[in-house]
Amino acid sequence: MSSPDPLAAKSGPRPLSFQAPQGDMAILAGSGNPLLAQNIANELGVSLTPCKSHVFSEGNVFVRIRENVRGRDTFIIQGVHYPVNDNFVELLFWIDALKRASAGQVTAVIPFFSYAKGDKKDEPRVSIRARVCADAIEAAGADRVLTMDLHSPQIQGFFGIPVDHLYARHTICRHIAELNIPDLVVCSPDVGFAKSASAYANLLGVPVVIGNKQRKDHSENAEVLEVIGEVEGKNVVMVDDFTITGGSLISMANLLKSRGAKDVYAAVTHGVLAKGSAEKIQQSPIKKLFVTDTIETSQEPPPSNIEIISVAPMLARAIRSIHDRTSVSELFPDD
């Protein structure tokens, strides 16, 4: 009787005890994005790894992982939004806890990276805050970062580790297209977002117009001076990466209306919505403001003309690609 062919045995079904070299997947939810984390886990068909964060009376943050993660491919979902510093420090502690628990790989999933706005030294004697935060994330032990719609894409270069940068426009445009808004035009509130606005317009198959605004100080208020392009008799959707007070969008909406635009919509990835913004947006000419679910905590309830679009499916697909060691960029060929 001949002995079994060893090569044939290797090509057969994997034994039940087989584990991929990168270890099995573990999804953890920080306190910043528990709902988004749960939706991502649901999309992936996995359970969230039990963990706990606690803030003591004096403000000290404590985190603990309640399940073995040794050798596992771990993803901590924790945005850096309000309260920004608390969420950022918690993110660092999660990364450190995972590394000390011998996780195989630690990916920091940061749906909104607020400090991305501090990307350059544009005034004397100021900090480049995004670079400081990038250094801290690396020093804590992150192996990889997954984030969405950075204010400045070049911030990826601040990291010495791989950064997967996603764009929410695919999800947002799919939702807007389903509304079948006639005579639609995409509008960028300023020249700085013109390239991204063109990408929105290409996905929707509509024209693009550009606004020109001026920001004189750190008051978070900007003055829109003019709009370049034809909007009379058109429905317009303004697009941007985030809004804090809604001031730029409202100013642009008023200008578009004065130029003969019909309905004015707005779509931003990150709805920061600082205190006092909800009432202003509610009373503005903006018919509907589309935001994603990258931010769960705000300083006040959102206005009724806001509609939330989930990016959990997109983030889940990216996480699956990272885990399976396949290309993330191939998920979004238009970029």
C-alpha positions in Angstrom: 0.0 0.0 0.0 1.5 3.3 -1.1 1.9 6.2 1.4 -0.3 9.3 1.0 1.1 12.0 -1.2 2.3 14.8 1.2 1.6 17.5 -1.5 -1.9 16.2 -2.0 -2.5 16.4 1.8 -1.4 20.0 1.9 -3.8 21.0 -0.9 -6.8 19.5 0.8 -9.2 21.2 3.2 -7.7 23.2 6.0 -8.0 21.6 9.4 -10.5 23.2 11.8 -7.7 24.5 14.0 -6.2 26.5 11.0 -5.6 30.2 11.8 -4.5 32.8 9.3 -1.0 34.1 9.8 -2.3 37.5 10.8 -4.6 36.0 13.5 -8.3 36.3 13.8 -10.0 39.6 13.8 -10.9 41.6 16.9 -13.0 44.8 16.7 -13.0 47.1 19.7 -15.2 50.1 20.4 -13.8 53.1 22.1 -16.2 55.5 23.9 -16.1 57.9 21.0 -17.9 55.7 18.4 -19.8 52.9 20.1 -22.7 52.9 17.6 -20.5 53.1 14.5 -18.3 50.3 15.9 -21.4 48.1 16.4 -22.6 48.8 12.9 -19.2 47.9 11.5 -19.1 44.7 13.5 -22.5 43.8 12.2 -21.4 44.4 8.6 -18.4 42.1 9.2 -20.5 39.5 10.9 -18.4 39.5 14.1 -19.1 40.4 17.7 -17.4 43.3 19.3 -14.5 42.3 21.6 -15.5 43.1 25.2 -13.7 46.2 26.5 -14.3 49.0 28.9 -13.3 52.6 29.3 -13.9 54.6 32.5 -13.2 58.2 33.5 -12.5 58.7 37.2 -13.8 61.7 39.1 -10.6 63.7 38.6 -10.7 63.1 34.8 -8.2 60.2 34.7 -9.0 57.8 31.8 -8.8 54.0 32.4 -9.2 51.4 29.6 -9.3 47.6 29.8 -9.7 44.8 27.2 -11.8 42.0 28.6 -10.8 39.2 26.2 -7.6 37.6 25.1 -6.2 39.4 22.0 -2.8 37.7 21.8 -1.7 37.3 18.2 -5.0 38.8 16.9 -5.5 41.4 14.2 -7.0 44.2 16.2 -9.0 47.3 15.2 -9.8 50.0 17.7 -12.5 52.3 16.5 -12.1 55.7 18.2 -12.7 59.0 16.6 -10.9 62.2 17.7 -13.9 64.5 18.0 -15.7 66.4 20.9 -14.5 66.1 23.6 -11.4 66.1 21.4 -8.6 65.7 23.9 -10.4 63.1 26.0 -11.0 61.0 22.9 -7.5 61.4 21.7 -5.9 60.3 25.0 -8.3 57.4 25.2 -7.2 56.3 21.7 -3.5 56.3 22.8 -4.4 54.2 25.9 -6.3 51.7 23.8 -3.3 51.3 21.4 -1.0 50.9 24.3 -3.2 48.3 26.0 -3.5 46.3 22.8 0.3 46.2 22.3 0.9 45.2 25.9 -1.7 42.4 25.5 0.5 41.1 22.6 -2.0 41.9 19.8 -0.6 40.8 16.5 -1.4 44.0 14.7 -3.0 47.2 16.0 -5.0 49.4 13.5 -6.3 52.7 14.8 -9.6 53.3 13.1 -10.1 57.1 13.4 -13.4 58.1 11.6 -12.7 61.8 12.3 -9.3 63.1 13.1 -10.1 66.6 14.4 -6.5 67.7 14.8 -6.0 67.3 11.0 -6.9 71.0 10.8 -3.5 71.8 12.4 -1.5 70.7 9.4 1.0 73.5 8.9 2.9 76.4 10.6 0.9 79.2 9.0 1.5 81.7 11.8 4.6 82.5 13.9 5.3 80.3 17.0 2.4 77.8 16.5 2.4 74.1 16.8 1.8 71.7 13.9 -0.7 69.8 15.9 -1.5 67.1 13.4 2.2 66.1 13.3 2.4 65.9 17.1 -0.7 63.7 17.2 0.7 61.5 14.4 4.0 61.0 16.4 2.0 60.2 19.6 -0.1 57.5 17.8 3.0 55.9 16.5 4.8 56.1 19.8 1.8 54.4 21.5 2.4 51.4 19.2 -0.1 51.6 16.3 0.9 49.5 13.3 -1.6 51.1 10.9 -4.1 53.9 10.7 -7.5 53.8 8.9 -9.2 57.2 8.7 -11.7 59.1 6.5 -11.6 62.5 4.8 -8.7 64.1 6.4 -8.8 67.9 6.2 -5.5 67.8 4.3 -4.6 64.4 2.6 -0.9 65.2 2.9 -1.2 64.5 6.6 -0.7 60.9 5.7 2.9 61.8 5.2 3.2 62.8 8.9 3.0 59.1 9.8 5.8 56.6 9.5 3.3 53.8 9.4 0.8 52.9 6.7 -2.3 55.1 6.5 -5.5 54.1 4.6 -7.4 57.2 3.7 -11.0 56.7 2.7 -13.4 59.2 1.1 -17.1 59.4 2.1 -18.1 60.9 -1.2 -18.9 57.5 -2.7 -21.5 56.8 0.0 -22.8 60.3 0.0 -23.1 60.5 -3.8 -24.9 57.2 -3.9 -27.5 58.6 -1.4 -27.9 61.9 -3.3 -28.3 60.1 -6.6 -31.2 58.0 -5.2 -33.1 61.3 -4.5 -33.2 62.1 -8.2 -32.8 65.8 -7.7 -33.3 67.6 -11.1 -31.1 70.3 -12.5 -28.4 69.5 -9.9 -25.1 71.4 -9.5 -22.3 70.7 -7.1 -20.8 73.7 -5.3 -17.5 73.9 -3.4 -17.6 76.6 -0.7 -14.0 77.6 -1.5 -11.2 77.1 -4.0 -9.4 74.8 -1.5 -12.1 72.1 -1.8 -12.6 72.6 -5.6 -10.7 69.4 -6.5 -12.8 67.3 -4.2 -16.0 69.0 -5.3 -15.1 68.1 -8.9 -14.8 64.4 -7.7 -18.3 64.7 -6.3 -19.6 66.2 -9.5 -18.0 63.4 -11.6 -19.6 60.7 -9.5 -23.0 62.4 -9.8 -22.5 63.4 -13.5 -23.4 67.1 -12.9 -21.6 70.4 -13.3 -19.5 72.1 -10.5 -19.3 75.7 -9.4 -16.8 77.2 -7.0 -17.2 79.7 -4.1 -14.7 82.1 -2.9 -14.5 82.8 0.9 -12.2 84.6 3.2 -11.3 83.7 6.8 -9.8 86.6 8.7 -9.2 85.0 12.2 -9.8 82.0 14.4 -13.5 82.8 15.1 -14.6 79.9 12.9 -16.6 82.4 10.7 -15.8 83.0 7.1 -17.2 85.5 4.6 -18.2 84.2 1.2 -17.4 86.7 -1.5 -18.5 85.3 -4.8 -19.5 82.2 -6.7 -17.9 81.2 -9.9 -20.4 79.4 -12.2 -24.0 79.5 -13.2 -26.6 78.5 -10.6 -29.7 80.4 -11.6 -32.7 78.0 -11.8 -30.5 75.1 -10.5 -30.7 72.9 -7.4 -27.4 73.1 -5.7 -25.6 70.7 -3.3 -22.7 72.3 -1.4 -20.0 69.8 -0.4 -17.2 70.0 2.2 -15.2 67.7 4.4 -16.6 69.1 7.7 -18.6 71.9 9.3 -18.2 73.2 12.8 -20.6 76.2 13.0 -22.3 75.9 9.6 -21.3 79.5 9.0 -19.5 79.0 5.6 -22.3 76.8 4.3 -25.0 79.2 5.4 -23.2 82.2 3.9 -22.8 80.3 0.7 -26.4 79.2 0.7 -27.6 82.8 1.1 -25.3 83.8 -1.9 -26.6 81.0 -4.0 -30.2 81.9 -3.3 -29.4 85.6 -4.3 -28.0 84.2 -7.6 -31.3 82.5 -8.4 -30.7 79.0 -7.1 -33.8 76.9 -6.3 -33.3 74.4 -3.5 -29.9 74.4 -1.7 -28.6 71.2 -0.1 -25.3 70.6 1.7 -23.3 67.4 2.2 -20.3 67.1 4.6 -18.5 64.0 5.9 -18.0 65.2 9.5 -20.8 67.1 11.2 -18.9 68.6 14.1 -21.8 71.1 15.0 -20.5 73.2 17.8 -22.8 74.8 20.3 -25.2 77.3 18.7 -24.9 75.8 15.2 -28.1 73.8 15.2 -30.5 76.7 15.4 -28.6 78.6 12.7 -28.6 75.6 10.3 -32.3 75.0 11.1 -33.2 78.6 10.2 -30.9 78.8 7.1 -31.9 78.3 3.4 -30.3 74.8 3.5 -33.1 72.4 2.7 -31.2 69.3 3.9 -27.8 68.8 5.3 -26.3 65.4 4.8 -23.7 64.2 7.2 -22.2 60.8 7.9 -22.1 59.0 11.3 -18.3 59.5 11.9 -19.2 61.7 14.9 -21.6 60.5 17.5 -21.2 63.1 20.3 -22.1 66.8 19.9 -22.7 69.7 22.1 -26.4 70.0 21.3 -29.1 68.0 19.5 -28.9 68.3 15.7 -31.4 70.3 13.7 -34.3 68.6 12.0 -33.0 69.3 8.5 -30.0 67.1 9.1 -30.0 63.6 7.5 -27.3 61.0 8.7 -25.8 58.6 6.2 -23.8 55.6 7.5 -20.3 54.9 6.4 -20.1 51.7 8.4 -20.3 49.5 5.3 -17.4 51.3 3.7 -15.3 51.1 6.9 -16.2 47.5 7.2 -15.0 46.7 3.7 -11.7 48.5 4.3 -11.2 46.6 7.6 -11.9 43.3 5.8 -9.3 44.2 3.1 -6.7 45.1 5.7 -7.3 41.9 7.6 -7.3 39.8 4.4 -4.2 41.6 3.2 -5.9 42.7 0.0 -5.8 46.2 -1.6 -7.9 48.9 0.0 -7.6 51.2 -2.9 -9.2 48.7 -5.3 -12.4 49.2 -3.3 -12.6 52.8 -4.6 -11.3 52.7 -8.2 -12.5 56.3 -8.9 -9.8 57.6 -6.5 
